Amino acid sequence: MREILIWRPEDLEGINPSTTVVRIGHTVGENKRNRIIEEAKKKTLRVLNPGVKREAEEAKAEEEEVKVDAAEAEKETDEDTQEKKP
């Protein structure tokens, strides 16, 4: 087996899955890593270092949770400030 280092989904073009495995570059971010993994699945390529793949919905839910937490913290701060005023 031959190993190829890739940084973009386009790097997967023309790779033979029966003779080659793929390693994703360490500087590749989460979104691009997920796109590379999806393309590799379509082409039946083996990815040696897929990392933790988060589903889009999971990431969105976490983002919403952070927004809600920030809004609640701001609301509590406003309430504390109003209570201290005479």
Sequence and secondary structure as in RCSB ss.txt:
>XXXX:A:sequence
MREILIWRPEDLEGINPSTTVVRIGHTVGENKRNRIIEEAKKKTLRVLNPGVKREAEEAKAEEEEVKVDAAEAEK
ETDEDTQEKKP
>XXXX:A:secstr
 EEEEESSGGGGTT  TTTEEEEE TT  HHHHHHHHHHHHHTT  BS       HHHHHHHHHHHHHHHHHHHH
HHHHHHHHH  
